[in-house]
Amino acid sequence: METILDQLITDFHERELPALTPRHTKLPWLPSKIDTVVGMRKSGKTWFLFQTISDLLAKGTPKQSILYLNLEDERLLPMTAQDLHQIPDVYYRRFPHYRERLCAFFFDEIQNVPGWERFIRRLLDTEKVHICLTGSSARLLSREIGTSLRGRSISTEIFPFSFSEALEHHGIEAGNAGAPGAKRRALLENRLRAYLLEGGFPDVQKTEPEYRTRILQEYLDVVILRDLVERYKIPNTVPLRYLIRHLSNAAACHFSINKFYNDVKSQGISCGKNTLHEYLQYLSDTYLFFQVNIHSRSERARMVNPRKVYAIDTGLVQACTHSPRPDWGRLLENFVFMELRRLPLVIEYYRTGSGREVDFIITDPKGRRSLLQVSTEMKSPDTRQRELRGLGEGMKECRLKGATVVTMNHTERLKIESGQIEIVPAWQWALSLRTRST
């Protein structure tokens, strides 16, 4: 193992870092804190590490003071906790003069090695290092690291490309959210529709639709096999796969375990309610699906009302759909959720006193709330009346003077009795959201 580790360290220091599309995220890099990068497989965590390493090099950090190891490298398998303890010995034997200097150690997919927690804790306590870890499961963050490292870590989530990141990956300047000319507006509208179908996973950008669908389906199979079945020792995968297919075809919709349980039972599939609750939590832990609660001060109301479920990526939704035609409404709402999810916001859905629903009520870190409705179009009188009536009631009840409707390509500003409503195209809304967050 020492020979392999020495070779991997040598290879990293000799090769050039790959060209990459910068992500609009930075690590906190706080003293005495472990940076943890979490997210679904293939969302770009490794490339984000390379971006961080490139930033360090640009600031004058010697490359020899940086260690990067991908613990999914087949040459390291099977790896044990004892093998992990050899890493600093091999590194400092190669670079002994860096033992007294602050070094940066990057460990990719470390959750694959049993007992990694004790190794990381000892390394942090005994060496002058800043440690950065990645993993494909939220449990790496919320339970394992929180327990094992006693609050000494801070997390950064990495998702597939956002809309603005995807634009830059395709060589299109994201720019600001101001009113563009006709040519640029047409380009942005075209790229939005393409993004809703293709999604943001880096490896499938610029890939033909046939191959993109197959690649995304394989991503899903890997998550099911490695992050769910193997990790949680699931003996019967039939109800799990049925649940994933159901959620993929019902993204941006309400979901009830009780109703799904009755559906499963009617199909002759054996699975208990408690097991389904566990499966749904597993899917959240792997960042595959996200659950959104109703907005209420009552914990009981939050528990008894159905949650809305969103997928991590619209391209993944499209790859799993049974319909030959895109459901633009669901894709657009899922897109809006994921753009919001990248920010430090509390995201819920809102139901008015008369039972009308607003897609999102958002609370920022300062406690400020806003209402947001999603609709593909606002020209149809029936659609317009329905969306505005729900927003108007929500604004009154929440004592808000403004709200937003995100559409495919409609722009309008109007006054209603409750206040002012901004109707904006999704591409403009997403770019303005990015501007406000930077």
N, C-alpha and C positions, 0 to 999 in steps of 0.2 A: 504493500500500500504506500509506503514512503516513496518508492521509486515513481509510482504513478502520480502522487501528489506533487513531487518535485517537477515532473514533466509538465503537468497542467499549469503550475505556477510559471514555469519558463515559457510555455506557449503563450500565456496571457501577456506577459511582459514583452514578448517579441513581436506579436502581431498588432496591426493597426486596428483601432476601434472602427466599427462599421459606420457608414453614413446613415443618418436617421432623421426622422421627422420629429422635431422637438415637441414634447407634450407641454400643455399649459398647467403644469403642476411642479412644485418644488418640494423637496424634503425639508422638514423643519431644521434638522441637523443641530439639535440642541446638545450642549455638553452633558455627558454622563447619561444620555438617553439613547436607547437603541431605536433606530429607524426601522419600522416594519412596513413593507410594501405588500399589500394584499389585493386580490382580485381574481377573477375567473381565469382559467387557463387561456392562453393565446391572446390575452388582452393587451400585452405589451409590457409586462413587468420587467423582463430581462432587458429590453431595449431602454426602458426607463433607467435601469441601473447604469447602462452604458452612457446614457445622457448625463447622469449624475457624475460619473467618472470623467467624462469629457469636460464638464464644468470645473471639476477639481483641477484637471490638467491645465485648463485655460487660466486658472488662477495661480499657476506656478507650482502646484503640488507635484513632486517627483513621482513618476509612475511606479518606481520600485517600492514606494511606501503604500501602494495600493495592492490589495489581494482580492481577486475575484475567483470564485469557484461555483460551478453549476453542479449541484449535488444530484441532478438527474443524469449526468454523464454516465454512460453505460460502463466506462472503465472504473468507476467508483462503486459499482454495485456488486454484491450487497454491501452496504456500508453500515458500520456499527458505531456506537458512542465512543468506543475505544479508538476507532479509526479517526473520529473527529478530533480527539485529543492530540493526534499526531500533527495536525495542520499547523499550529503555531510553531512547533518544534522544527518542522521542515522549512517553514518560511523564514524564521529567524536564523536558522543555520545558513541559509542562503544569503540573508541580508542582516548580519549581526549588528551593524551600526545603526539600524532603524529601531532597535529594541528600546532605545531611550527617547525616541521621537514618536509623535502621535501618528499612527497609521490608520488607514481605512480598510476594513475587511467587509467584503460583500459576499453573502452566502445565498445562492439562488435555490429556491424550492427546498429549504432545509427541513420542512416538516416530514420529508420522506425518511429521515434517519431517526429511529427510536432513541430517546434519551438526549436529543439535541439541546433540551432546555438547560440541563446541568452543565453541559459544555459551554454554552453561551454565557451563563452566569459566571462561571469560573474565569472565562476569557475576559469578561468585562471587569472583574474584580482584580485580576492579576497582571493585565497588560495595558499599555497605553494605546488603546485602540478605540476608534469609532466604528460601531457595528451596524450594518444594514442587512436586513433579512427580507426574503420574499417567500410567499406561500400562496397556494391556490384555494385555501379554505378560510372562511371567516373565523372558524374556530381557532385557527392559528393565532388570531388576534384576540378574540373576545374571551376565550376560556384558557387556552394553554399558556399563552404569553402572559395574560393578566394574572394567572395564578403563579406561574413558575418564576416570573421575573419581577413580581411584586411592584408593579407600577413603574418599572424602569424603562418601559417602551412607549413609543408614540407612533401612531399609524398613519399611513398615507394610502388611500385607495386609488387603484388604477383601473380604468374602464376602457373598453374599445374607444377608438377615436371619437371625439365629439364632432359636431358638424364643422366647426371652425378648424379643428385639427385635420379633418378629412380634406377640407378645401386646400390647406397648405400642403398636405401629402400629394395632392393632385396638381400642385404647382399654381394654385389660384390664391392670390392674396386675399386673406379674410377681410382686411380693412376694417373700417368702422361701420356703424349701423345706420349711417345717414342715408338719405334718399339717393340711390344711384341713378345713372343714366339708363336709357332703355336697353342698351346692349348688355350692361352688367347685370341689370335686374333679370333679364331673360336667362343669363348664365346662372345666376344664383337660384332662380326658380327651378331650372333644369337639374342643378346639382342637388337641390333638396329632394326632389323626387327620386333621383338616383340613390341618394343616401338612405331614404326610407326603404328602398328595395334591397340595397347592398349591405347596409349597416356599416359599422365602424371597425370591425376586426381588421387589424393591420395586414395580415397575410392574404386576405381575399380582395384587397383593393386592386382595381384594374384587372380582375380575373373574369373570364367569360362566365355568364350566368349558370351554365350547366355545371361547370367545375366548382363555382362558388357554392352552389347548393350542396354538392357532394362534400366539399371541405367542411362546411358549417355543420352538416349532419354528422360528420366524423368527429368534430369538436364535441358535439353533444354525446356521442357514444363514449368518448374518452372520459367525460365528466361522470357519466353514469357508471362506467366500469371502475375507474380509479378513485374518484373523489366521493363516490357514494357506495357502490356495492362492496368494493374492497375495504374501504375505510370503516364503514359501519357494519360490515359483515351481514349484508342483507341476503337472506337465502332465496327469497322469492322476488324476482324482479318484475313480474307481470304487472302488479298494481302500481309499482313505481313508474314503469314506462307508460302505463295508461294515464297516470297523473300528469306526467311531463307532456304527453301529446295533448291532453285536455287543456292544460295551462297555455301551451304554445298557440293553440287555436282559439284561446279565449283571453289573450293578453289585453289589458286595459278594460277588463270586465270584472264584475263582482264574482266572488268565489266563496262558496259555502262548503265546508267539510261535510256537513250533514247531507246536503243535496248530492254531493259527489259520492258519498258513501252509499246512498241509496242507488245511484246510477251504477256504481261498481257491483253492488249486490245483485242488481237486475241483470248484469252481464254474466253472472255466474262466477265472478272473481272473488276469491276469499281474501278478505283483509279487514282488520278491525279499525274502528275510528281512531283509537289512540295511535295506531301504526301510521295512519294517514296524516295525523297531526305531526308525527315525527318526520315523515317524509317531506312534508311541506317545510319544516324547519331546516332539514338537510339541504333542500333546494335553495333556501335563503343563505345558508352558511357557505354554499359554493358560489354565491353571487349569480346564480342562474335566473332566479325570479325574486321580485321584491313585493312585499305586502304593504298596503296603505290602509290605515284605519280611518274610520269616520271621525270627524272633528267633534269632540264632546268633552265636557268636564267630567262626565260620569264614566268611571272605569267599566261599569257594567254595560253601558251603552256601547262602549268601544268593543267589548267582548262579544256581545250578542248580535251586533250588526255585521253583515258580511264585509269582508275586506275586498279591496280591489287589488288585482295582481298584475304586475308589469314584468316584462322580460328584459334581460340585460341589453338586448340588441334587436333592432327591427329586422336586420338581415337574417338573424337566427329565426325570428318569428316567420318570416317569409319562406325560409328554407323548410320549415316544418308544416306549412299550411296545406290543407287539403283542397283549397279553392284555387282555381286557375286564375282568378282575378284578384288583384291586391285589394284589401279592405283599407282604403286610404284613411278612413276615420280612426280605426284602431291603431294603425301604424303612426299616424300623426300624434295621437294622444300618448302613445308609448314613447315616441321621440321627445315630446315635451317633458314627460316625467324624467327620462334619463338625463336630459340637459339640466333639469333642476337637481337631480340626485347627485350630481358632481359637486354641488355647492353645500356649505354648512347650513342647511335649511331643514325645518320640520315640515314635512309634506303630508297633508291629509286631504280627504275629500269632504265636501260640505253638503248637508241636506237641510233645506229650509224648513220652516215650521209647516208649510203646506205640502212638503214632500218633494219639492223640486231639488234637483241636484246640481251642484257646481263641481266641476272636475277636480279643482285643486284649491285649497286654502293653504297658504304658505306663510310660515313664521320665520323671520330671520333672527340672527343671534341677538339683536337688540330688542326682540319682542314685537317688532312691527309686522303686521299681517297684511296680506293681499289676496285677492280672489282672481282666479284665472280659469277661463273656460276654453275648451278646444273644439273647434268646428271646422270641417273642411271648407265650407262655404257659408256666406251670410247673405246671399242674394234671395234665396227662397223665402217668401213671407212667413211660411210656417216655421222654418228653421230659425229665422231671425226672431220671431216672437217668442219661441220656446227658450232660446239661449238668453235673450235679453231679460225675459221675465224672471228666470232663475237667478241671474246675476243681480237684477234690481232688488229682489227679495233678500238675497244674501248680503248686499251692501247695506240695506237698512238694518238687518238684524245684527251685523258685525260693526255697524257705525263706521262704514268706510265711504269715502267720497269718490273713489275711483276703482276701476277694475279693468281687466284685459281679456280680450278674446283673441286667441291665436288661430289663424286660418292658413290655408294653402297659399293664397295670393291676394287676399282682399285687404285693402287699407281704408280706414275710415275713423273719424273721431266724432262721437255724438254725445249729446246730453240727454239724460233721462231724469226722471223725478229724483232718483236716489243720488245722482252725481254724474260723473263723466266716465265714458267707456272708450278705451282705445282698442280698435280692431287692427291687428297687424299681421303681416305674413310671417310664417314660421321662420324663414331664413333670417328676416330682419330681427325678429324677437331673439333668436338664438345668438346672433352676433352682438346685439345690445346687451344680452345677459353676460356674455364673455367680457365685454368692455367694462361692465359694472363690477365684475368679480376680480379684475386685475388691477 
